[in-house]
Every structure is written in C-alpha cells, then in structure tokens.
Amino acid sequence: MTETVVLFPGQGSQPRDMREHVGGPAPELVTYLEEECGPDVFDRTEQEAACRQPAFVASTLAGWARLQALVEQGTVEWGDGAAGPMAVAGHSLGEIPALVAGGVLDARDAIRLAHLRGSLYDEAQAAGPPGDMLALVGDGAHDFAHGLDDDDLWIANDNSPVQVVLSGAADAVERVRKEAKAAGLRAVPLVVGVPAHTPMLAAYRDRLRAALDDVPVHEPRIPVWSCTTAAPMGDVREEVADCIVQPVHWRQLLLALHERGARRFIDTGPGHVVAGLAHKTLPGVETPTSTDLEEAHG
C-alpha cells in the first residue's frame, strides 16, 4: 500500500512572485492577506516578517489547493483508494498551513496567526540582542554540531542526515560559520533575523501562546504531525507556540511517518526544499511537489 503524506515547507522556499502563485488557485487568500496586512503586503515581504510569514503561508496553501484540484479531477490519487493523505506535516512556519489542510484552523485565522507570528519576529529582531541561523551541510554536519560547546548556540533543526541548522547569538553563529567551513562543511547563513527555535525567543513564545486563546481550533480531519515532537499533535495551541523555541526534528518526523507506511511525500511548496530533505532522509520514496504534479497532468 502506498501511503501519502503532504508536507508544508517553512520559510526559505517562497516563490519570487507570491501574488501570482497565490492568486491563481486561491484568490480568496490574496483578499485575506490584503485585509490583514494591507494592499502592499507582497511588496513588503522582503523587509517585514509580518508580511513575509502570512504571504508564505498563503503560498503553501495555494500549493495545497493545486493538489486538491488534481485529486478532484482524478489525475492524482492519494493511494490505494484512500480518501485523503495519511497525515500532513509542516516544517516550522509550515505547521500553520498544515493545520489548515488538516481541518484544525480556518485559512483566514491561519493568515492572522502568521501575521502575528511574523510581527513578533520583527519585534524580536528590533529589540535584540542580534541573532542568526546557519545551515550546516555535509556528511559530518551532525558530528560537528553535536561537538560544539557554546552556551549561545543551539541545534535548531535536524533536517536530514546531512543537514543541521544552528541558531543563536549572531557572534556565536559567525564564529562557528568559519569553523565549519574550515572543517569542510558548507555553512549557509539563513536570512531569518532572529535566533528561532531557541530559548532566546521565550518571551515571544508566551505572547504567541496567549494570543492563540482567541484562535478557534477544530478537531482534525487529517492527522497533523508536529515538527518538534515528530508525533501527531495533541495540544495545538501549546505546540504552535512551542515551535518558535523548540528544535525542529524533521528527520525524526520523516522516519516515524515512513515507519507508519508513508512512501510518498508531496511538497506543497513551489520549490523542492522539504521534498529534497525527504529524498535525502528516505532514499527510494516518491517526493513530488504539487507544482510537479500539476505540470505532469496539466
């Protein structure tokens, strides 16, 4: 039996023209974005996480809409007569659109939540102290990261057998970047602007959690897996808030879903970021994107 999981990427895989990407399959999402963030929302995504995060959530929801359209047309099947995917999961920010796909959040509420989350990131960046994130890529990335001893640095993402992301104080990140390159690893700075997935954002986590009390949460129609616990979500409000201070265990999530029978992982992003991580972690599984499937059946 071929079981399918739908994946929602996090920041870093947004399309260049998000308005066009969103407006085609899901014009209502553009309306939600402009109502929440203003008519110039897409023009401000480079400068403001308060615009970038909700716009990105809309772009992955547009990928979900494309995928659903292909299923309704009968050109894509979930697998062996299944009525839907066995699970959905999102990487960091991607948990918000995954919760929409799972029936837990409404799309409009997801846009509002992403706007708030992004606003908190903007505030954290302005308040300091400076923080950064750094992706380490290579066969020795895990050993290098786990060998570090620095109170200002944390392992933020365990993405694949050959990719780890560090997060923390900007000076510590820069110091380790040089050390990693000297050790023969690729060291790629991530443009996030804050030390995400670390205790440095604890105060902002608490504010996000308080705001979530006003967000309606429904019972899931599709199991939604947490990227921090690598298991089905339990207390949604707590886990969404925890995500900005807890490490992302993406590799462990993929392995757990594979153990449950998942053999196809569809990436809703316009790129192949989380599809690529699935391919590196689970060689031999199918890793198409919704855009790949649309082009193949268009």
Order of alpha helices (4+ residues) and beta strands (2+ residues): beta-alpha-alpha-alpha-beta-alpha-alpha-beta-alpha-beta-beta-alpha-beta-alpha-beta-alpha-alpha-beta-alpha-alpha
